């Protein structure tokens, strides 16, 4: 196994065909086919499921792609470090939608201005999706609801979010789950940590929500709630940033459910100048709460 084989495997995996990968990395298709077969023989597994003119990654191939991406990223970082160069290249960052909308725009702008050679690529989604992205190597780091207790991840606490229940404007006061037992709720997909938090709030009081409607954005949730169709849970900072926030009533949660911490996470042992510089910028702006970060280590 060598770096050329890994680069070829990555190109074929991401392009889905030998011919497309050959055009991308400027090699003849027959060479790619030979090198892929050699790699599979070396590993003793089939990395692809062959279907006519296309290739699909096998389960083993998906696992190996994550390692391949990390190895190639490490090689790139090592070369840049030895050469004494500033951070450069791709930096894939994930984030909760609320964090991306409210907490980090100025931070990302400052980072782009300071490190012009870094190609920052931001993806948003629920915590579960972002964690999977970091574990697979698709994302270098991600802002998620934490702490994340996973043996291959580490990170730092960066933001504190106050979670609130929003309800139609003239809804009766909400102080506990039993008071809204059976009411419909609007939330993100099942891998959203905020959704799990909302469901736990109901459960700890012996209550259950009615129908659960999955919505793709906070703006959609706000519109549904303001129309009188149910309840939603969201960070107060996100709510206050949206037009129309005055069209709903806002109810704080009890202390045991009120505060959630947003963490920046990455794979343990990651060597990345881009990530190190990003964490340093967070520290300089007073966002990293090191006392919590040490608890995860």
PyMOL commands that set and color helices and strands:
alter all, ss='L'
color gray80, all
select helices_A, chain A and resi 3-15+18-25+29-43+59-82+97-103+105-114+127-136+177-180+193-204+218-226+236-240+245-247+255-258+273-284+290-296
alter helices_A, ss='H'
color red, helices_A
select strands_A, chain A and resi 48-51+54-57+89-95+118-124+141-146+153-168+185-187+212-214+231-235+248-252+259-267
alter strands_A, ss='S'
color yellow, strands_A
deselect
rebuild
show_as cartoon
